[in-house]
């Protein structure tokens, strides 16, 4: 049984301040993951380590070589912090940088060399991926969000649990989290969906939902939950449904 878990950059960093990690939150998240680390693929968001440099260099709309280098090395630094916290919490894990193992076409993942990830899982190692810059066949380079990675990986490994943690209680409608949403309801709630607070170049809550609805169309349900509330990460890893369930319309 494979679980794909994303922890949003809004939890791990201060999204408004350049290169500002939240070390206490990174440690807390790592400890919760350590409760059930088996067969988990972890994807983390870029937060201020990605969105701020990306915006500064005009990515993904402009092709800027220095911008790619600066943004990648910045998100790789955040990944290093996550890997370190996980290993301190007793989880064997390895970083997997999307820039080096996938190729985009028009901003969407076209090919992804996933064998190392599968091999890590088989051998009790948690792969740790993150939102990143990536080369693109049609636009030279672009950004691959953690949410796109989650949907792609969940499909490739036929994940049983797919959970996307952010700093809100789920998909909020009139201030309250919906318990379930399908593509059918999207048009009714779309205008009320609040984007993410802070600098965000990958579409905030709307982008997240669209990725997960595509996944639901393939028969894989997921959830959007609040990873900022202590205990929620452990609950989802133990199979509980927390937050808003993203499912297929009947
Ligand atoms: C964004 O990744 C990647 C870059 C800006 C380089 P995400 O979209 O997954 O990051 P968060 O979760 O919003 O911080």
Boltz pocket constraint, residues with backbone or C-beta under 6 A from the ligand:
constraints:
  - pocket:
      binder: B
      contacts: [[A, 7], [A, 8], [A, 9], [A, 10], [A, 44], [A, 45], [A, 46], [A, 47], [A, 48], [A, 50], [A, 51], [A, 54], [A, 71], [A, 75], [A, 130], [A, 131], [A, 132], [A, 133], [A, 143], [A, 144], [A, 145], [A, 146], [A, 147], [A, 200], [A, 201], [A, 202]]
      max_distance: 6.0
